Amino acid sequence: MISQIIKTSTMSIGIGFLAQVLQSSLKTEYLNNFLSQNLITILIALLAINTATLGIVLTKIRDLVEKHGNAQCFNTTKQQMVLSIKEQISLIVFAVLFLTVVSSSIIASYTNLKMLLDATVVAVFAYALFVLYDTAKGVLIIIDFDINNIDHQ
């Protein structure tokens, strides 16, 4: 789990820095302005969507367990679901923190620090998209899940 968080964090930070370099090259602040106005709302909406989706997945898992048994084969799945909710709540907290700091007039005079914080805000958004992608993958996996493949292993 920790290695996956580190991998996702690293990719998100890379995306954040690439977005800042691209914006700087194009002499625009569009993404930064957009995220400063909408990131918290987007993160809360994604949390709501993912929570509802996880509820549907858990219902399907419960049906499979009641029909076939083997509840233990879903232990990792349940742990990952709890982790994704914790990640999303953490992202909301980080977004509030970083957006508050980056909007400070004290930070505005430190160009490199502002760019670092803006990259971090984009990284939070990118990480949230990775969580959404993982949830979508989970839905597709559970739809295609065949309990008979577990019984024969």
N, C-alpha and C positions, 0 to 999 in steps of 0.2 A: 504494500500500500504506500509506504513512504517513498519508495523509488518511483512509483507512478506520479505521486504529487510533485516530486522534484523534477521529473521529466516534463510534466505539464507546465509547471511554473517556469522552467527554463525556456520552453517553447513560447510561452505567453510573453515573457520578458523580451525575448528576441523579436517577436511580432511588434511589441510596444516600441522598441527602439527603431525597427525598420519603418514603422508608421511615422515616427518623429523625423527620421532622416528624409523620408519621402515628402512629408509636409514642409520641412525646411527647404528642400530643393524646389518645391513648387511655390514656396512663399505663401502658404495658406495655414490657417488655424482651424479649418472647418471641423475636422474630427475632434480636436480638443474642445472646441466650443459645443459641438453636438453632445459629446460625452459629459461635459460639465453640466449641461441642462437636462440630460435624459438618463444618465447611467443608473442612478438609484432606481428610477421607475422601471427601467429595463430589467435590472437584476431582480427586483421584487416580482415582476411579471414572470420571468424565467423560473424563479423559485416556485411560484404558484403552478405554472405549467408542469414543471418536473414533479412536484408533489402529487398533483392529480394523476400524472402518468405513472408514477411509482405505485399509486393506489391501485390502478388498473392492473399493473404487472403483478402486484402482490395477490390480487384476487385470482388471477390466472394461476399463479404458483400454488395458492391454496387449493384450487380445483384439482390441479395435477397431484398434489400431495394426498388429498382425500381419495382420489381415484386410484393412485398407484403406490402410495407410500413414498419412501425414500426422501423424507424431509431433510435429512442431513446433506443431501447433494445441493441444497439451496442456501446453506449457511454462509458461504462466501458471497453469494448474491445479496443476501440481507445485509451483511456487513458493508458491502459496497454502496448499497442504497442509503444507509445511515451516513456513511462517509460523504456521499454526494450532497446530502442535506446540510451537513456540517460545513462542507466547502462553500456552499452557496451562501450560508449565513455569514461565514467569515468574509466572503467577497463583498457582501453588503457593508460590513463593518469597515473593511479596508477602503472601500470606495468612499464612504463618508469621511474617513480620516484623510485620505490622499486628496480628495476634492477640497476639503477644508483648508489643508495646508497649501495646496497649489494656488488657491484663490487669495491667499494672503498677500497684502501689499509688500510685506517684508521680503517675500520670496521673489517677487517680480524683478528685483534688481540683480538677482543671481541667475543669469541666463542658463548656465549649465545645470544648476539645481532645478530650475523650472522645467527644463527639458527632461531631466531624470524623472521628476514627479509626473509630468505629462505621459512619459513612456510607461510609468507604473500604472497610471489610470487606464491606458489602452491595454496593458497587460491584464488588468482585472477583467476588462470586457472580453478579451480573448480567452481567458481562463473560463469565464462563464459559458462561452460558446463551446469550449471543449467539454464541459460538464453536460451541456445540452446534447452534444453529439454522442457522448457515452450513454446517456439515457435513451436516446433514439436507437442506438445499437442494441441496448438491452431489450427494448420492445421487440425489435426484429428477431433477436435470439429466442425470446420466449414464445413468439408466434411460431417459429420453426422448431421448437424444442420437441424432441421425440424421447419419451421416457424409456422406450425399448432399447435405445442406444446405451442408456445408463445401466439397465438390467444385465446387459451382456458383457459389461466391462469387469 
